[in-house]
Amino acid sequence: MARPRGKLSKGQPRGSRSASGRKRVLVGEREATRVKPCDGVLRRYELYGVPANDTGTCTAIGRANAAGLLGVGERAERMVHAAERLARQYQKVRAIKDPRDSLARFMPQTAAAIDDPVRDRIVQDAFNDAMELVKDRGPAVALAFVSLVLDRNPDDGPAWLDRLVLSQATGVPARANDLRTLGAAIEGLEAVL
């Protein structure tokens, strides 16, 4: 035989209930639960000293800037903005526009995302001009620039940058080869300023 309606089980607290039978809790009575950041965010916080909600360390150029490898002040900020602009242009130029793309329907569509051949050509020409300026500095500069600015490295990488950041954080002298690569990447960034 079923229990009478409204009768509580043994040990069940009194109080108003939801339709599913759970006890209703007033907003003020709920315990605030603090969610800790994931390990990657905590690691970045310890290594770079940036707040947990800082997204600047999600790119290689942002991590280099947060570590102080690009210098300080307005010049470093201009390098970061130029690198981010070129990375956006690169993604736009190299974007695969395939109607059979299974993820295309989930991508946000804005007015800028609509195919505009004239605008696409302007972006592509600007990107190509900037890359020519970098390539004119030599193959080592172009390779270092591409690895720092254009390659996707959301959590870590390129390896030379990770070694430089770690050596700076631990106080261990950096490898001469890594410092040369950083210098070449900065030379490429200065070319596109």
C-alpha positions, 0 to 999 in steps of 0.5 A, spaced: 500 500 500 502 506 498 504 512 503 499 517 504 500 523 500 504 529 504 507 524 509 514 524 510 519 518 510 523 517 516 528 522 517 526 526 511 526 534 513 520 538 513 518 543 508 515 545 502 517 541 496 517 541 488 513 537 484 519 532 484 519 531 491 525 535 493 525 540 498 525 547 496 531 551 498 531 559 499 536 562 495 539 565 501 540 558 504 543 555 499 551 554 500 555 558 495 560 553 491 566 556 489 569 552 482 576 552 482 579 553 475 582 547 471 589 545 471 591 549 465 589 555 468 592 554 474 599 553 471 598 559 467 597 563 473 603 560 477 607 561 471 605 568 468 602 571 474 596 573 470 588 573 473 585 566 471 580 570 467 585 573 462 585 570 455 591 573 453 596 567 454 591 563 450 596 564 444 603 564 443 604 571 442 600 573 448 604 568 453 611 571 450 608 578 452 605 576 459 612 573 460 615 580 458 619 577 452 617 582 448 619 588 452 615 593 456 610 599 454 607 601 448 612 598 443 610 591 446 603 592 446 603 594 438 607 588 437 602 584 440 596 588 436 600 587 430 601 579 431 593 578 433 591 582 426 596 578 422 593 572 425 586 574 424 588 575 417 591 569 416 585 565 419 581 569 414 585 568 408 586 560 409 579 559 412 576 553 408 570 555 405 567 548 404 559 547 404 560 540 406 563 542 412 560 539 418 561 544 423 559 550 418 552 550 421 555 551 428 560 557 426 557 564 428 555 568 422 556 575 422 555 581 417 563 580 416 563 573 415 558 573 409 562 572 402 565 579 400 570 578 394 572 585 394 573 585 402 576 578 402 581 580 396 583 586 400 585 582 407 589 577 402 593 583 399 594 586 406 596 579 409 601 577 403 604 584 403 606 583 411 608 576 410 613 579 404 616 584 409 617 578 414 620 574 408 625 579 406 628 579 413 630 572 411 628 565 412 630 564 419 626 570 421 620 568 417 620 561 420 620 564 427 615 569 426 610 564 423 611 559 429 610 565 434 604 568 430 601 564 425 601 557 428 596 555 433 598 554 439 593 555 444 596 552 451 603 551 449 608 551 444 612 553 440 618 549 444 623 554 444 618 559 447 616 554 452 623 553 454 624 561 454 618 562 459 620 556 463 628 559 464 625 565 466 621 563 471 626 558 474 632 563 473 636 558 469 640 561 463 636 560 457 639 557 451 642 561 446 639 558 440 632 559 443 634 567 444 636 567 437 629 565 435 626 570 439 630 575 436 628 573 429 621 573 431 621 580 434 625 582 428 619 579 424 614 583 428 618 590 427 617 589 420 610 589 420 609 594 425 
